[in-house]
Amino acid sequence: MRASLINIMSDDTLYTKKQKRIVDFAFDEQVASVFGDMLERSIPAYRELIAMLGVFADEYYQKGSVCYDLGCSLGAASFSLANRLQSREQNNTFKIIAVDNSEPMLKRCQSSIKNLSLENNIRTELADINQIDISHASIVVLNFTLQFISIDKRLDLLKKIVQGLNPGGVLILSEKCMFENSNDKEFYEKIYYQYKRANGYSNLEIAQKREALEKVLLAESAETHVQRLKSAGFSSVYRWYQCFQFNSFCAIR
Ligand SMILES: C[S@@+](CC[C@H](N)C(=O)[O-])C[C@H]1O[C@@H](n2cnc3c(N)ncnc32)[C@H](O)[C@@H]1O
């Protein structure tokens, strides 16, 4: 492997101590500094999911097209795509545009790009993904990003992605989903918190992080995502991954 996919800098201890007041979760300096560890311990099979993006690149990348990583954070998805594209594109002319509106995240992403000598292939953009142009794309990744976009903007964003994709291009959309049915909701929450405890998070950390995310991570059901992807104009939608509440969809233009 030429590109290291996950950049773990420090342990996530953000919610270890009891906080007087829980402030809304934000992708700020504090979060960015522990984000690699947070993702790995909070999203089941995150590492495998990231690695699998390379398999989608093998299948769907079109020569001369552009890949987009929307809400790239530390750049794990971009590096996974780059890792596969490097091994198949002899002259390394592939282009990935990695977008995030968090400066602390993007700074770390840029330094990894430099360390991996990918400056000619991955361009970063500090921008709101609702505002950027998307064109000539064969692969667009929204890996746990749409859930942080306000619900009324989601359809327009997906429509823009469909319009920017070449025919046969794909969107990989990963989301934490919610369940309407109270039995399902209870079962998946219970098992997910067990998973977090198994990864070293205390009940206090779990409770405080949950409260911090409450108004920020707006989860919808898997069915709502599939319906919206179809309404946006994707011709086929496949739910190719699920573990607990975490789902990933491949939507083909
Ligand atoms: C859960 S993280 C994504 C993780 C990352 N895609 C990965 O696979 O490792 C969500 C990211 O989306 C970014 N984000 C949220 N809203 C955004 C927006 N409107 N425009 C650009 N980036 C946004 C956040 O700053 C954060 O870095």
The ligand as an SDF file (V2000), in Angstrom:
LIG
                    3D

 27 29  0  0  0  0  0  0  0  0999 V2000
  -17.9770   12.7270    9.8980 C   0  0  0  0  0  0  0  0  0  0  0  0
  -16.9240   13.7850    9.0990 S   0  0  0  0  0  0  0  0  0  0  0  0
  -16.5590   12.9350    7.5780 C   0  0  0  0  0  0  0  0  0  0  0  0
  -15.5570   11.8430    7.6800 C   0  0  0  0  0  0  0  0  0  0  0  0
  -14.7540   11.6260    6.4250 C   0  0  0  0  0  0  0  0  0  0  0  0
  -15.5400   11.7540    5.2260 N   0  0  0  0  0  0  0  0  0  0  0  0
  -14.0970   10.2700    6.4590 C   0  0  0  0  0  0  0  0  0  0  0  0
  -14.5210    9.3890    5.7130 O   0  0  0  0  0  0  0  0  0  0  0  0
  -13.1570   10.0890    7.2460 O   0  0  0  0  0  0  0  0  0  0  0  0
  -17.9050   15.1030    8.4440 C   0  0  0  0  0  0  0  0  0  0  0  0
  -17.0740   16.1590    7.7840 C   0  0  0  0  0  0  0  0  0  0  0  0
  -17.9310   16.9630    7.0000 O   0  0  0  0  0  0  0  0  0  0  0  0
  -17.5180   18.2970    7.1180 C   0  0  0  0  0  0  0  0  0  0  0  0
  -18.6710   19.1540    6.7810 N   0  0  0  0  0  0  0  0  0  0  0  0
  -19.8520   19.2600    7.4370 C   0  0  0  0  0  0  0  0  0  0  0  0
  -20.6680   20.1230    6.7990 N   0  0  0  0  0  0  0  0  0  0  0  0
  -19.9810   20.5630    5.7130 C   0  0  0  0  0  0  0  0  0  0  0  0
  -20.2810   21.4700    4.6640 C   0  0  0  0  0  0  0  0  0  0  0  0
  -21.4690   22.0990    4.5870 N   0  0  0  0  0  0  0  0  0  0  0  0
  -19.3510   21.7130    3.7270 N   0  0  0  0  0  0  0  0  0  0  0  0
  -18.1510   21.0980    3.7900 C   0  0  0  0  0  0  0  0  0  0  0  0
  -17.8150   20.2130    4.7420 N   0  0  0  0  0  0  0  0  0  0  0  0
  -18.7100   19.9390    5.7060 C   0  0  0  0  0  0  0  0  0  0  0  0
  -17.0470   18.4480    8.5550 C   0  0  0  0  0  0  0  0  0  0  0  0
  -16.1900   19.5460    8.7260 O   0  0  0  0  0  0  0  0  0  0  0  0
  -16.3660   17.1000    8.7790 C   0  0  0  0  0  0  0  0  0  0  0  0
  -15.0020   17.1650    8.5190 O   0  0  0  0  0  0  0  0  0  0  0  0
  1  2  1  0
  2  3  1  0
  2 10  1  0
  3  4  1  0
  4  5  1  0
  5  6  1  0
  5  7  1  0
  7  8  2  0
  7  9  1  0
 10 11  1  0
 11 12  1  0
 11 26  1  0
 12 13  1  0
 13 14  1  0
 13 24  1  0
 14 15  1  0
 14 23  1  0
 15 16  2  0
 16 17  1  0
 17 18  1  0
 17 23  2  0
 18 19  1  0
 18 20  2  0
 20 21  1  0
 21 22  2  0
 22 23  1  0
 24 25  1  0
 24 26  1  0
 26 27  1  0
M  CHG  2   2   1   9  -1
M  END
$$$$
